[in-house]
Amino acid sequence: MTSAYGSSLAPLVLGMVVLFPVALVGMFAGISKLLAAIGGWGRVAERYRARAPVSGHRFAMQSGQMGLVNYRNTLTITVTPEGLHIAILPLFRIGHPPLFIPWTAMHNGRRKRLFWWQLVAFDIGEPRLATLAVPAALFEGRALPT
């Protein structure tokens, strides 16, 4: 293709085809890291980053909220005798390493209702690093964090 000025548009089109996906991935990564910072996932990961896989009762495709950020159907939460292992789907994991939050690090547990969802919200860490709300079903048969 050539324009009225005789220059070829091929380099421009090729540049757009190559640069657009790179820019899109970069923007997606930036937004993911920003959400991790806004919600507190990054602060929590500094202290409670998961170091090893865990075994326990696993709940996939769960929703939750950390700080102001909602994670709808993107969390895998594993309940163990020692605490909660929380991971986000790999597609959204940039800035969100898996977490392992011991029961002893959960404080001020309270039941909460968001529309028709029953949640348990609690503070993480002392002093509080973030607040996490997860489905109440994860706490069946277990006392709320005090």
N, C-alpha and C positions, 0 to 999 in steps of 0.2 A: 504494500500500500504506500502511496505517496500522497503528500498534501499538496496544496496549491503552491507551496514554496519549493517543492521538489525533494524535500527530505523524507526519509523513510520513517514510517510509524512503527515498523517492526520492533526496534529496540524499546520503544515506549510500551508497546503491548506486552512484549516479553518481560520487561521490568515489572509491569503491573501484575502479570501472572505469577511471577516469582515473589515479588515483595508483598503482595496482599496476604497470602497465607502466612508469611513470616510475621507480618505486622499483627495479624489476627491472633496467632499463637502468643506473641509477646503481650498483647493487650489482655488476653485471657489469663495468662500467668500473672500479670500485674494486678488484675482485679482479684484473683484468688489470694494473692499475698496480702492485698489491702484488706480483704474480708477477714483473713486470719488475724491481722493486727487489730482491726476494729472490734472484733468479737472477743479477743483475748486468747485465742488458740495458741498464738505464738508465745505469750507469757506463760501459759500453762505448760507448753511443751518444753520450755527451758528447765522446768523442775520435774515434770511428770511424763517425759517422753518414753514411749514403750521401747524397751531394749531387746525383748525376745517375744516370740509368739506365745500365746497363752491357750489354755484349754478351759472350757467351761460351757455354760449355756449361751449359745450364740443367737443373736437377734439381727437378721440382715434387713436392709432397706428400711431403717428406722429414721424417724424425724427427731430433731432436737433443736435446741436453741442455746447458743453460747453468747452471752452478752446481747448485743443487738442483732446478731446474725442468725438467721434461720437456716437449718440444714434439712431440707425436706427430702425424705426417702433416700438419703445419700450416706447414712451412717450404718456401720456394722458395730454393734455393741456386744461384747462378751462379758457375761457376769461370772466372776470367779470368787472363791472364798476370800481372796485377798483384796478385790476391788473390781473396777470396771476398766476394760480395755475398749478403747473407742478409736475406730478408724473410719476415714471417709473414703468413698469410692476412688479408685486410682485416677480417674479422669480429673477429679477435683482436688487431688492431694497436694498440689504445689502450695507450699506454705503451711500445710496441714499434716505434719508427721503423726503417726499413730500415738495415742496417749495411753498410759496406764495410770489410773487414779486410784490410790489405795482408799479403802473405806475410812481410814483414820484421817485422810486429807479432806473429807467431805464434811461440811458444817452447815448448820442452819437449814436443815431439810424442811420443806413445806410442800403440801399438795397444792396444785394449781389447775385451773381449768381454762383451756383456750378453745373456744367454740365447743366442739363435742369431744375434744381430746382431753384425757386425764393425764396430767404430768406431775412429776416430782422435780422441784427446783432445789438446788443446793449451791452453796458457795464452795469454791475449791481453794484449798490452801489457807494458811494462817500466817500473815495477813492475806485477805482475799485476793486471789489473782483474777478470778472470773466467776460468773454465775452460770451454771449449766442446768437446763431443763430437759428431761428425758421422759419417755413414756412411763407412766406409773406401773405398768405391768412388770418392769424390770425390778421393782421393789416388792413384788408379791412374796409374802412370807418373810420379809426382812424389815427391820425397824428403819425408820427414816433417820438420816444423819442428824445428830444433835449439835 
